[in-house]
Structure formats: C-alpha cells, structure tokens
Amino acid sequence: MKTPNRDLLVLVKDECSDKKEIENELEQLNQLLFHCETLENFCLAHEVFDMNRYKILHQPAVIQKLINQKEVKPFVFISNKN
C-alpha cells in the first residue's frame, strides 16, 4: 500500500513514548485514513446545492460526476451534511 503524503499533527500524552511506538501509531492512522477517505464515503457525506435549478442533489453518482468535472457552473455548491 502506498502511503499518502500528508501532514498529521499527533498530540502524545506520554513523554516516555519511544520513537517506534510513535511511528507505529502514525502508520496505523495512515492505514485507517486510507481506507476511510474514499470517493464513495465523500459522496455519502456531502450533498450538492444547485441554485441554478433550485435542487438539492443527494445521489452519489451525480455528486461523483460533478466532482470530476474540470469546471463547475456558478452557484453550484458542495456542502457537508454535518
């Protein structure tokens, strides 16, 4: 598995944690994020407000198609459902 290039800020409570433990923790975090950050999960957690047609789009296939476009029409917003 290719490790993504990302910056993580990890706060450690114990000062006596050795470097191997921290590296192991970071590797586990990277694996967890790699499996969770998929396009399917992104599409499930977001919706699109199309103010040109006055519609809210929830379908993952439509959201995925919109994300893959080079240019998006004005007044089309991607919003997190949270």
C-alpha positions in Angstrom: 0.0 0.0 0.0 1.3 3.4 -0.9 1.5 5.8 2.0 -0.1 9.1 1.1 1.9 12.3 1.5 0.1 14.1 4.3 0.9 16.2 7.4 -0.5 14.8 10.6 -0.4 16.6 14.0 -0.4 14.0 16.7 -0.5 15.0 20.3 1.1 12.5 22.7 0.2 12.4 26.3 3.1 10.3 27.5 6.6 11.8 27.3 8.3 8.5 27.6 6.8 7.0 24.4 9.7 5.8 22.2 10.1 6.6 18.5 9.0 3.1 17.4 5.7 3.4 19.2 5.0 6.8 17.6 5.9 5.5 14.2 3.6 2.5 14.7 0.8 4.9 15.7 1.3 7.1 12.7 1.3 4.0 10.4 -2.0 2.8 11.9 -3.5 6.3 11.5 -2.4 6.4 7.8 -4.0 3.0 7.2 -7.2 4.0 8.9 -7.4 7.2 6.9 -6.5 5.5 3.6 -9.5 3.1 4.0 -11.9 5.8 5.2 -11.1 8.6 2.7 -12.7 7.1 -0.4 -14.7 8.9 -3.1 -17.8 6.8 -2.1 -17.6 7.9 1.5 -17.1 11.5 0.4 -20.2 11.4 -1.8 -22.2 9.9 1.1 -21.2 12.6 3.5 -21.8 15.6 1.1 -24.7 17.0 -1.0 -24.9 19.5 -3.8 -27.0 22.6 -3.8 -27.7 23.6 -7.4 -29.1 27.1 -7.2 -29.5 27.4 -11.0 -32.1 24.6 -11.0 -33.2 25.0 -7.3 -32.4 21.4 -6.5 -30.5 19.5 -3.8 -28.7 16.5 -5.2 -28.1 13.5 -2.9 -27.2 10.7 -5.4 -23.6 9.6 -5.0 -23.2 9.0 -8.8 -24.4 12.6 -9.6 -22.0 14.0 -6.9 -19.1 12.0 -8.2 -19.8 13.2 -11.8 -19.9 16.8 -10.6 -16.6 16.4 -8.6 -14.8 15.0 -11.7 -15.7 18.0 -13.9 -13.0 20.5 -14.7 -15.2 23.5 -14.3 -18.5 23.7 -12.3 -21.2 26.2 -13.1 -21.6 29.2 -10.9 -23.9 28.8 -7.9 -23.4 25.1 -7.6 -22.3 24.3 -4.0 -20.9 21.2 -2.4 -21.9 21.0 1.2 -21.1 18.6 4.0 -24.1 17.1 5.6 -22.7 17.6 9.1 
